[in-house]
Amino acid sequence: MLKHFVIITPEAVKLNGVNMSHAEQGNALLTELYRAHVGDYPKFFKMDTLSKLGFVASEMLLKDEGEERFVPREDRAVVLFNRTASLQADTNYQATIQDPENFFPSPAAFVYTLPNIVTGEIAIRNKYYGETSFIVMESCDAQIMARQLMNAFQDPMTQSILGGWLDCTDENHFEARLFLIEKQQFNNTKSIEPALIADLEIFESLNYKSLNNNTMDELIYTLKQQIIEALNLEDMTPEDIDENASLFGEGLGLDSIDALELIVLMEKNYGIKLQDPSMGKEIFKSVAVMADYIQKNRTK
């Protein structure tokens, strides 16, 4: 099993399976982690969200490893994977060139419109001169990832890999699952791929378990944020919503169109598909009731 791994989502941080304390969520969480675990690399504040995520996750991972830092080495590769490439940075850059009448391309945003910039940020920080790769694929597939990691180990110079899944759709929706693996963990080259597949499949299930084990308070707060975003309640904050108050009628005042949005929200964010929309009448009584249903039925 992987000895050193870190999981970061907008609501949860785990290092080697242990919950790490934090006060913030979403994009603010990354800044909090930077200040708590790094603090000496101001370039962090120029990075896009994907690079910030990879940077703080790698810093926590490498500090936990306990080896000497910042010495040149060619024996460590950085191999990362995701589904959305540099989508958030692409979107931000597109906004600067969208309007022909207000056409001001942003060089600062353009820099981060390649996903492999994050591997470069990690390698530069740590003086790694081995392979750096960022592979975009349809889903987090343990077999494909293991095959690519095995390929990296074919280089006799590569003895360890900082690897994993690193995805970000926007500044408040992201996921990091990074780990360190050593070639010496495996009996021989032929055993690397099946052993890696087994490790990564366990790691993937461990991540979903960690998400499902978020406290109810965290889930309720996240759900409030998602409702505000889905229903375009721009002037509201999570603190404005009483989790025990009715979502419809005299409570939040939602209507039947909003109920459809909530159905989409549950399927998109939690993998819950309501076969019978009339079930929403009971599920959407309040945020607290909705959160309880999600906690018991979520698939992601």
Phi, psi and omega in degrees: 000149179301132182273324183238116178208154180224142177235127177229124171236174179299342183243347189218147176226124178230134176240115184054037177085357181260129178296132177259134182289144176199157181254332187264170175223165177063214183302323180297334178296320181296320177294319177299316180294321177300312182293327182279328189242351182232272172080354186236027183221075186305338178302339177311320186287348176270345187287157168285172186295321179300316180291321176301316181298310180296323182294308183291324178296316180293323179297315179297320181295314185286327174296319180294327179300322174083008178272166179299137184254160168063033172246137183304134176210141180253359187267000179244127176260158174238114184230112183240160183222150166198184183253329190254010180053233181252042189308314184296316178294321177301316181297317180295320179291318180303324180298333182278347181238007186290321187261112180301334181275348182223058190268099180227081180304135182264110177300323181296322178285323183298325181308324188261015180274020168234129184295334183285359173299325182294323177294325177294319179300317180292316182294318179297314180302319188257003180060042176272130181244013176276193181299141170230122182222144172230117187249126181260129180216170189293325182206170179283092186253114184299323183292317179294317180298315180298321181296318180291321178293321177298320178300321179297324180287350177293335175288118183300338179287331185279117180248343179210157181225132165266111187221179174138186184265132182216103186229149182205121177264328172201181190293347179242008178226105185204167180204126174240131173225087184253154182208165173245134175229146180244140178301326183291350175294339188254148184295319179201172184301322182293336182275352186296309186298307180297325179292319178296317179301315180298315180297315184291325177293321175295317181298320180296314179293327178295322179296314180296324176298319181296323179293319182289343180266007173304146178295157179299323179300318178296318180295317180299316180297315179297319181297320176300316178299317182292323177295316179300317181291315184294325184260006178057043178272068192299330184271000182260156171238163178305327180293340180283346184257121175278117185296343181261355180279154179296139177282336182245172178065233185282352179283247181284347175077031180284162180234188185295327177294319178297325179299321177296321178296322179293325177297316178296318179303315182293321180290317183293314188266336187231002178069021181258118180248118179277113179290328180241105182305336181294342177297336181299334180302322179274320185291325186264028178298320180201169177298320181297316179294318179298316180296320179297318179295317180297315182301326184273341189235358185294149175244356175207000000 
